[in-house]
Amino acid sequence: MTTVELPSAERVAERATEILAAVEADQEFPAFVAASLKYDSDWQCFTGSVVVAEYDQEQDKHGLFAEGLKALCLKAAMFEMTGDENAAEIPIAVPVDEMTHAMIAQPQLLARITARVGVPIIHQTDQEHTDWRPEDFTHQAYRAAWGEPPARFWIDADEVARRLKWLDEKYAAMGFRKQGQAHSFRFTADELASVAA
């Protein structure tokens, strides 16, 4: 738990908009976008973007990339102002957080861009917070920087939990357990009989 004095949402917003503009202006930003979006066959999971209604990765990945980048810029601004990694891990909506994983999976590009911009990108799984809720600090900072976040991707943590509970029932009916972290399939010849080799 952080004990540092937190900056205002408005100050974080102002700095985050500067960071975003600098990142987008970087010479390697197009390569970073392309690499992040190419990771689309690996970054989906049973608990992330699937909570978005009528999700279509091909249609939604560009919007999610934009939101993931804004989230990383808010976190970078927070870290710059506090020097505290824990404080920088502000709450992020689950689908947006999932997209940030695709972005930080491009470490060389991201490191070069952020070095030129002069800010570190903060993300550590054991410290991340996906308990975003309307009107929390993240929402206030985001709104001050870019207006209202798109409700399609910025889903309240309680609603995410409700959707995941519903999805768990669907997964269980197909043989998946623990939100896709376990299953009952043995891949026997009988189980695979309907699939061509």
Buried (B, 14 or more C-beta within 10 A) or exposed (E): EEEEEBBEBEBBBBBBBBBBEBBBEBEBBEBBBEBBBEBBEEBBBBBBBBBBEEBEBEEBBEBBBBBBBBBBBBBBBBBBBBEBBBBBBBBBBBBBBBBBBBBBEBEEBBEBBBEBBEBBBBBEEEEBBBBBBBEBBBBBBBBBBBEEBBEBBBBBBEEBEEBBEEBBEEBEEEEBEEBBEEEEEEEEEEEEEEEEE
